């Protein structure tokens, strides 16, 4: 019987995960049942939210059990299909296992149109990160022409899309990132008005105030922590805060309390809203159509940081917390057979 490899959660990390928390195993390649599809993984996504699934704690994403295969968004090629919407050779995307091959319910897969761009974009600008940035920025942060919008982790897959959409809405956009190279990409290729390398400034609060002399009208928050503290004091009346992620505390064993911040909301009547991209499932295709148009017109740019080889998937995931990626972090598992 044919075999395949998959990654399993070997143990629950304390603090920052390590390679020891992952186990690579070889198993029999699964066969699709009625209504199912066998998929060969081409690209696998790694995302910060996966850190929460490594904990034995209640969250919006169900935790993985120790010893079980992990899950990820993938783009793959259909090898066998028992579903009437798909046939061998189709390219699909969905949440499958960290595996070279996996079986999925065909109703839970989306087709990928290679004519829209490289199939890997279905895990980035034309996938979950892009749709997250789309709804978080346009529905929750809701920028208007002339607004000042701040995006944290702006050189990541979600933040880079969110910031460009704010710019396309006529706002003045300030991003934060962790290197000069990332900041140069934001202000050069992506058209941000300013970018702050938070690792290099002596006084983050002062740097943020200088970048936002008229205050902050909308904030797309991917990180929390000191960056959010610096933005908070600059919120204008009726400001909107879209809380997408809090990566600064994902590996914390004790979550810091910090200064009390809610009084600022009384003063400004600001609106703070957390959101999940799953809340917008019924409008997913609308977002993809608009994002595809922006990409085709070169109004929306993107980058991929591709780690080659399925055996290196844990390293790609751990690299997220080191800030090594610009744009979307991906693992290339195999190449699409175009014969």
N, C-alpha and C positions, 0 to 999 in steps of 0.2 A: 504494500500500500504506500502511496506517495506520502511524504512527510513535509512538514513546515515548521517554522520557528515562531515562538511568541514570547513576549516579555510578561512576567508576573511580578506582583508586589511581594517581595521576599520578607519585608519587615516594615513596620511603621517608623518613619524618621522622627527623631527628636531634634527640633531646630531645623537647620538646613539639611535637605536630603543628600545622600551620598550614593555612590555606585552600589554599595552593599545592600541598599534597599530594593534592588532590582535583581531578578533572576531570569536568565535566558534558557528556555527549555525547547526541546524538539518533540513534536507530537505528530500523530497521524493527521494528514490533511483532511479537513471535514468534507462531507458530501451534502449538497443541498437537498432539503426535503420539499414537500409541496409548498409552492408559493415563495420559495427561497432562491437565493442567488449565491453562487460561489465567486468571490472577488479576490483578485491578485492585487495586493497593495502596490501602488506606484509611489505615492507620497503620503507621509504621515505627519500630522500636525502635532506640535507640542505647545501647550498653553499654560499660563500661570495658574488658572483655576484648578488645574490638575493637582496642585499641591494640597488643596482642601480635600480632595478625594483620597489622599493618602492618610488622612486622620480618621480615627474612630470617633467621629463627632457628627452631629446633625448639621446639615448645611443644605443649600439649594441643589447641590449635586450629590447623589448618593455615594457614600464612601466605598472604596474597593475593599474586599476582604483579603487578608494576608493569604497568599497562595493562589489567588485567582488571577486570571489575565487582566491586564489593564485595558482601558478603552481610549480611543482617540478618534478625532475626525480624520478621515482618509480620503484620498482619491485613488480609485482603483479601476482595473479592467475586468469586465465580466468574463469568466472562463466557462461557467455553466449556468443556465437559467431555467428555473421552473416557474417563472413569473411572466405573465403575458406582456408586461411593459418593457422587458429587457431581453436581449439576446447576446450570445457570445460576441465579444469585441466591443461592446458598448463601454463607455467610460462613465463612472458613477461616483457619487460622493455620499458619505453618511458616517455615522458614529459606529465604528467597528472595533475589533480588538487591536492591541499593539501586536500585530502578527503579519507574517508575509502573505498568508491566505486566511480568509475568514468567510463564514456564511452569514447572510443577513436576510431578514424579511424584505422582500422587494418593495413592499409598501413604505418602508422606512428609508429608502434610497432616493436620491435625486439624480436625474441625468445631468451630465456635464457636456456642454457644447464646445468642442475644441475650436470652433470658428470664433468664439468670443475672446480667445487668447490662450496662452499656455494653460494646460489643464491644472497646473499647480495653483493658478489664481483662484480656483474653487475652494482653496483652503486659506486664502488671504483676502485680497481686495474684492473678489467676487464670491466670497464665502462668509462664514460666520464672523470673522473680524471686520470685514467691510460692512456687513449688515449691522453689526453692533455699533460701529462708528456712525453709520447712517442714522439709525433711529435715536441713539443716545444724543447725537448732536442736533439733529433737525427736529425731533419731537420733544426731547427733554430740555436740552440747553437752549434751543429755539433762538438762534442768533438773528439779529436784524442788522441792516446796513449801518455802519458807524459804531457798532458795539465793539468793546474790547473783550476778546475771548482768550482764555488761557487753557492749554491742554498739557497735562502732565504725561510723562512717558510718551512724548509726542513722536518719537522716532520708531515706536513700535507699530505692530500691524494695525491695531485699533486706533491709536492716537494719531497716526499719520493720515488715516482716512478722515477722522473726525476734524482735524485741523484744516485739511484742504476743503472740506465741505463748509466749514465756517468762513473760509476765505471766499469761496464761491458765492456765499450768501452776502458778501459785502462787508464782513466784519474785519477788524484789525486783530491779527492772531499772534499770540505769544506762546511758544512751546518751551518745555523743559526737557532736557536729556542729559545723559551722563558722560558725554565726550564732545570735544571740539568737532570731530568728524561728523557726529550726528547733528550737531547744531548747524554746521555748514550745509548739510543736506537739507535741513528744514528751511533755512533762509535762502538757499540757492535753488535747488531743484523744486521744492514744494511751495515756495512763495510765502512762507511765514514772514511776518513783519519783524519779529525778533525771536531770539532763542537764548535760553540761559543754561549754561553748563553748571548744574547744581553742585557738582563735585569740586569745582574750582573757585567759586565765589567765596569771599570771606564772610559776607553777610547776606544770606539768602533773602531776608526780608527787604533789605535795601535794594538788592538787585531786582527783585520783583516790583518794588515801588517805582524804580527808575524805568522799567520796561512798560509799566502800566500807569503813566502819570494821571490818567483820567479815571483810575479805578478799574474794577473788573465787573463786567456785565454778565458774563457766563463763564463757567468753569467746568471742564470735562476732566473728572478726577479718576486717574488710573492707579494712583500710588498711595494717597493718604500721607501721614507723617509730616515732617517739617515743610515739605512743599505745600501741602494743603494749609498748614498753619500760616505760611507766608501769603498765600492767596486770600485766606479768610479775612484778614484785617483790611483788605482792599475791596471787599464786596460792595457794590453800589446798591442803592435802593432798587428793589424788585429784581435783583440778580437771580440767576438760575444756576444751580449746581447739579450736574448729572454725575452720580456716583456709579462708576463702572467697575472699578477694582481698587484694591488696597495692597498692592504687592509689597509695600514697605514692611508690612507686618505678617505676611504669609508664613514666614519661618520663625516668628516670635514664639517663645515658650510662655511668656507673660506679656499680654497686650498692654502697652503703656497707656495710662489715663491721659496725661498731658493737661495743659490749661483748659479750663472750661470755655467753650466756644459758642454756646447757644445764645448768649446775650446779643451777639452780633446779628442774629436773625430777627430779634425784636427791633433793633435799630433800623435794619435795612428792609425788613419784610421780605427777605430773600426766600426762595423756594429751593429746598434740597430734596432730590428724588433719586433713590436707587432704582436700577432697572436691570432686567435680564433680557437678552436677545430673544429667548423663547417666548416672551410676552407678545412678540410680533410675528408669530408663525403665519398668521393669515395674510400678512402683507409682505412676506419674504420676497416673492417674485416681483413685486412693485419696486422694492429696493434694488434687486439685482438688475432690473431693466435700466433704472436710472444710473446705477454705478457703471454698468457696461457702456452706456452712452458717454459718460464722463471719461472713462478710460479710452474709448475709441477716439474721442475728440482731443485726447491728450490734456484734458483738464484735471485729471486725477492720475497721479503717478504713484508707483509702488516699487518696493525692492523686496527680494527674497534672500534670506541667509540660509543656504542649503547645506546640511550636514549629510555626507554621503555614507550610505551603508546602514542596514537595519541594526547591526550589532552596536552602532553608535547612538541609538535613540536615547538612552538615558543621559549621555553626555550633552545631547542637544537640549534636553529638558533642563538639566542642571545649568546650562549656559544662560538660560533666561534670567537666573538670579544673579549672574555676573554681569549682565548687561552687554553681552558680547554681540548680540544681533542688531542689525539695522533692518527695519521692516519685519516681515514675517519669518519666523524660525520654522524650518521644515526639515524633515528627514526624507531623502530620496532612497526608496527601497528597491525599486526596479524601474526599467525603462518601458515605455509603451511600445508594444509590438505593432509596427506600422506596415508590416508585410501584407 
